[in-house]
Amino acid sequence: MTTTPASDVTSTPLTTSAVLALAAIATAANRGARVGRLMPDWHPLAGAVVRGTARHLVTDERALFPNARDDIRACMLRVTGEDGMDHFWPLAELVAEYHDATFCTDIS
């Protein structure tokens, strides 16, 4: 899996559009919303749409909750897919995908 290192994510400016995307993603996680993601080309499921329920924000695949000092941009969204598998998606990727509409919240 290729992800953006946390140091790269947190060293870039936080734009208004990124804040709005982060807020939408965090709200989806807090509400347990249905989400969908078109998997990127580098992913083993490239081209597939994965749908599931947003569970919560975590710091890594061990599902550790972020603490007061963790930068939200370096966190991951834990999603339980329709197949029952847990997926851990880096927020740095989801922010860009949210703007491209390849990651959506509140789907049916």
N, C-alpha and C positions, 0 to 999 in steps of 0.2 A: 504494500500500500504506500502510495506517495502522498505525503501531507506536508503542509507548510510548517517549518519549525516555529515554535512559540516565540522565539526571539525575533524572527522575521515579522511575525504578525504584530507584535506589540511595539515594534520600532517604527511602524508606518503611522501616519496621521489618522486619527479617527474622524471620519467625515460625517456629516449630517445623515446622508443616505445610509451609511453603515450603521449608525446608531438606530435608525428606524428599522432596518432589517434585523439587527440584534434584538431590538425590543419585540418585534413580531415573533421571532424564533423563541425567545425566552417566555413570552406569553403562551405560545403554543405548548411549550414544555410544562409550564405551570398548570395549564388547563387540561393536559392530556389530550390534545387535539390530534386529529387524523392528519398525517402529512404524507407527501409523496415526493420522490426524488428520481429524476432521470440520471442513472448512474453514468459517471464520466468515462471517457474513452480508456483511461489507464486502469480502470477497475475491472476485476474478473467478470462482473456482471454488466459490462459496458453495453449501453443502449437499452437496458431493461429499466422499467419503472418499478421502483420498490415503494410500496405503500405500507403504512403502519401507524402506530400510536406513539406520539412523542411522550417520553416518560419524564426525563429530567436532564439538567445539565450536569456533566461530570468532567473530571480532570483527565481521565484516561479509561482504558478498557476494563479496569478493575472496578469501575463505577463509583469511584470516590467523589463525593460532593465537593465542589469548590469552597474554599474558605474566604474570609474577608480580604485576603491579600492576593488572591488569584485574579488574573486579568480575564474577563469573560471572553475576549477574543481568542484566548489560548485553550478554551474549553471545548467540549464535544457535546453533541446532542445524542442522548441514548434513545433509540427508537426500537420498539418491538414490532417487527414486521408481521405481515399477514401470515407468513410461514412459521411464525413462532420464534424466529431467531432474533437475537438482539444485534442491532447495528449501532456503531459509534461513529458519528459523522462530525468532523472538525467544523466548528463554527466559522473559521476563516474561509472554508470552501463554501459553506452554505450561504454566507452573506452575498458572495458574488452570484451564486446560483439563484438566490432569491430575486435578485435584480434581473437576471436572465429568464426568470420563470421556469427554470429547470428544477427548482425546489419550491414546493408550495405548502402552505399551511391551510388548515380548515377545509380539507377535501372531503368529498362524499364517498 
